[in-house]
Amino acid sequence: MPSTTRRAAAAVKTPAEPEGLPQPLPEPSVDDLRLETVLGALSDPLRLTIVRKLLLESERFDHPCGWFGLDRPKSSLTHHFKALREAGVTRQRQYGLERRSQVRIDDLNERFPGLLDLVAAWMPEPQ
């Protein structure tokens, strides 16, 4: 019988929501979240990396694109962040000219229990 190794559960960070936030950009409601859409958004390794970093390394309530340290053109990053938001994985808010993102932890855990634990436990391939 093959042996199985179990990874330690990663600690998902959930910073408290500050007061006076701008309204979120359009996103699907919790009831409209669809597993195939969420999994489709998470099927891209860069988007999976973005979500994992938000889950495990958040320093504040939400983060701008520059915080992720991704070496990609701005138009490419805009596409990836929009795909995550439209799938219902992240929530984005507009702060002047800057958009900041956070994972919809409570919504995703309600709709798809255990999914974010899998994302947090995922390890990217070494580059």
N, C-alpha and C positions, 0 to 999 in steps of 0.2 A: 504494500500500500504506500503511495507516495506521501512524503511528509509535506505538511503545509506550514508556511511561516506566516505569522500574524504581525502586521505592523502596529505599532502603538498608535492610538487615536490621536490625531493632530488637534490642537486646541484652537477652535474657531473663536476669533475675537469679535465681540459685538459692542462697539463703543455706544455710549448713550446718545440719544438724539438731542441736539441743542435746540433752544427756542428760536423762533423767528426765521425759520428756513424758507427759502423760495419754494414755490410749488414745483413738484416733479414734472418732468417732461412727459408727454403721453406714453402710456405703458398699458399692457393688458391687466385686467383685474385678476384677482386670485382665481376666481371661478373660470376665467378664460385661459389660464395657463395650461398648455398642452405638453405632455411628456415628449412627444416627437419633435416639437418645436424647440423645447429647452435642450434636449439632447443634440439636436442639429446645431444649435448655437455653440454648445460645448464640444462639438466634434473637432473644432479647429484647435490645434495645440496652443496657438497664441491666445485665443480667447479663454481657453482652459487655464492657462498661466495667469491671465489677468484676474480671473475669478479666484483662483487659489491664493494669489498674492493678497487680494482684498480680504479673504477669509482669515489668513494666517498672520498677516503683517500690518494690518491697518493701524495707523498711528492716530487718526482722527475719525470723525464720523463719515466723511466722504473725501475722495481724493481726485485731483486733476490728472490729466494724461501724463504730465511730466513726472509725477511721483513714481510711475511704474518703471522708468528708466529703459524704455523699449526703443531700440534703434530702428525705427521704421518711419517712413514718410507720414506726415500729419494726415494726409488724405486716407492712407491705409488704416491708421489708428482710428480715425473718425468712423470708418466703415465697421471696424470690429466692435467699437463701443456701441454703435447704433444697433448692430445685430444682437448684442447681448441685451440691450434695453428693450428692443422690439419683441424679443423672445420671452421677456419677463424675468430674466436672470438678474439684471441690475436695475437700479433706479438712478436716474441722472437729474441733476438740478443745475439751472443756469445761474451763475454768479457773475453778473456783468458779461464779460467776453469769455469767461471760463466755464466749462462744464465739469462737474465733479460727479463721481460714481460711487455707488455702494452696492453690495449684494442684497437682494431682497430675502434675507435669511428667514424671517418669520413666515413670509408668504410661501417660499419654496419648501420649508420644513412642514408646513401645514398640508400642502398639496402633494409633495413627493418626499415622505419621510426617509431619511438616510441618504438622499442624493448628495447633499452638501458634504456629508461625512466622506463619501467616496471621492469627491473633488478634492477635499482637503488632504486625503491620504494619497492621492495620485502624485507620482514622482516623475518629473519631466526627464526625457532621455538626455544624457550628457551631450553637450555640443562639441 
